[in-house]
Amino acid sequence: MERPLFISVIGENDPSPRLAALAEAVGVEIAAAGAVLVCGGLGGAMEAACRGARSRGGVTIGILPGLRHADANPHVMFPIPTGLGHARNLLVARSAHAVIAVGGKYGTLSEIAFAKIDGTPVIGLDTWDLRRPGQEESPVQNARDPKEAVAMALAAARKRQGH
């Protein structure tokens, strides 16, 4: 049995309407590809991405910072309460074959760092620019739009997993 690819979508709790629309479109594309969407399970970009995925019948997992399943946004199919607070960001990053960052603040930055530490590909839509002098490649591959972001994430995940 071949398991589906898991794509984490990370982003801020209070995105602009434009960023929320991008996150929702990312969710739609993930579901259309048959991948599983993983996120932090709360509001903002996470909720928008889950809403998009569920609108296409996709599977959504929310790795929650608190202890209550009920804290998950209404579009999370499988809430996983951790009681870990922000430390759950490590689990959001580590459970994915690839990560898509939409916008983001410091929590998103921590998830990008955790993903990169483990060698997980990170695709960005209007997110952090982390290029340093002397670095040939940015640690975050930038996409032009949600469709390209998901295509890049899936290709990187397949390559990483040998699919």
Buried (B, 14 or more C-beta within 10 A) or exposed (E): EEEEBBBBBBBBBEBEEEBBBBBBBBBBBBBBBEBBBBBBBBBBBBBBBBBBBBEEEBBBBBBBBBEEBEBBBEBBBBBBBBEBEEEBBBBBBBBBBBBBBBBBBEBBBBBBBBBBEEEBBBBBBBBBEBEEEEEEEBBBBBBEEBBBBBBBBBBBBEEBEEE
